[in-house]
Amino acid sequence: MRNTYQTPVLDELDPTTGDLELEERHSLRRVAGLSTELTDVTEVEYRQLRLERVVLVGVWTEGSVEDADNSLTELAALAETAGSQVLEGLIQRRKQPDAATFIGRGKVHELRDVVVMTGADTVICDGELSPSQLRNLEQQIKVKVVDRTALILDIFAQHAKSREGKAQVELAQLQYLLPRLRGWGESMSRQGGGAGGGSGGGVGTRGPGETKLETDRRRINTRIAKLRREIKSMKTVRETKRSRRAASGVPAVAIAGYTNAGKSSLLNRLTSAGVLVEDALFATLDPTTRRTAAEDGRVFTLSDTVGFVRHLPHQIVEAFRSTLEEVARADLLVHVVDGAHPDPEGQVSAVREVLGEVGADQLPELLVINKVDAADEETVLRLKRTWPEALFVSARSGAGIAELHKAIADRLPRPAIEMRVLIPYDRGDLVARVHRSGQVLQSRHLDDGTELLVRVDERIAAELSDFRS
C-alpha cells in the first residue's frame, strides 16, 4: 500500500496553489462507465484510450520474481493514476516476449478467459508493443489493448498544465502514435485523386491520389514539425532565463528522483513553494523553481523536476529534453528516493540511467532517502549500510529537514575570491548583495562603516575593489 504524503495546510482559509490544483484534479476524476478517449485529431482510430476496468499482463524475462512483481505493481499504480480500476494481473516467464503477441499463445487464451470472467474492457501490457503485437492481441482478446508507453503518455496528457508541458506531451504522443495509425474499416482505401475521383474525374484528374491513411500521416508529420518549432522557441526563452540566473551568480540546486518519491513535498518543506502534492505517479510535470537562503545568507534556487520511472518512454525523454537539461545545468543534484518503496535500489538505478541520457550523471549528488517514517526499521538499516553518505528525512513529519537544508548549503559552490573590505554605511545595498551572492566569513561595525571578510565571485570582487581595507 502506498503512503500519502501531503504538506499540511497551515490556513484552510488561504489555500496554496498546490491545494487548488489538487482540488481541481480530483473534481475531474474519470467516472466509471463514461468514455475517457483522447481527442481524435486525425480522424482515424489510433489508440483511443478507454482505461476503466483493466487486466494487467507482464513478461518476466530477467531478474528475480520480486523484480517482476515490483514492475507489475508499478504498472498497477500507473493504471490507477490514469483513472482505471485494476481487476487482475498476470505474469508469464519467458526468455523474451513473443514477437507476434507479446505473451505466448497459451497465455493469450488464459488472458482472454480472465477478461471474460472479470468483465474487463482493457488489457495493459507491461512493455512497449509493436503495432503488429497490438493488432494481434486485440484480434484474439476482443478488447482494447494498451501498452506501458501509451499509459504513461495518457497520464502526462492529464497532468500537463503549462504551455510548454502540453506541447511536449502532445509531441511525445504523436511520435508514439504515428506508426500505429489505423483506419475505420474501408476508410483507409478512400482516395483523394481529383475532383471526381477515380474514373469519373475527367481528363487530368484520374489516378489513385492519397489514401486516407497517407493523408492522416501527413497531417501528423506537419503537426510534429510545428510542435518542434514551438518547443525550440520555448527552449530559447528557458535558456535566456537560465543565463540570467547564471549571470547573477546564484547557485542552482535541482531536485530529481523517481516519481512519487516526494520531491514536491520536499520543495514545499524547504521553500514553502505551495506546489501540488498528491499520492500519485507523475502528479507534477512542470518544473518549479523557488529561491531560498542558507543560514549564512547565501541565496540559491531549488528546482523541482519531472519524476522518472523504469523504462521511461524515449518519446518522453526526447520531448522533455529541454526541461530535463535544467538538471544538467545545476550546481548540485538532490536525488530523492522513496524509502518506503519495495525496491529503492531499483529506483536509484532507473533515475541515474535517465540522468545519464541528459548529461547530468557527473553532477555532485546528494542522496536523500524520504518517507523514513513510513519505512520499516529493517529497511532503513539496510539502506544506511548501502548508502552511508545519504540523508534520511521525512517531508511529511519534518524529520531531518534541518539537516538536509544544512547539507545543501555545505555543498553549494563557494565563491573563489577572498577579500577584506570596509563598506561605508551609506552603501547598505552593497552589503546586502554580498550577503545574498557571496559568503560572509567575518563582520564587524566600525566608525567608518561595516568591515567584512568575504568570499565573492569575480563580478562582485570588481565592485568591492575600491573598498579594500
Disulfide bonds with the S-S distance in Angstrom:
none
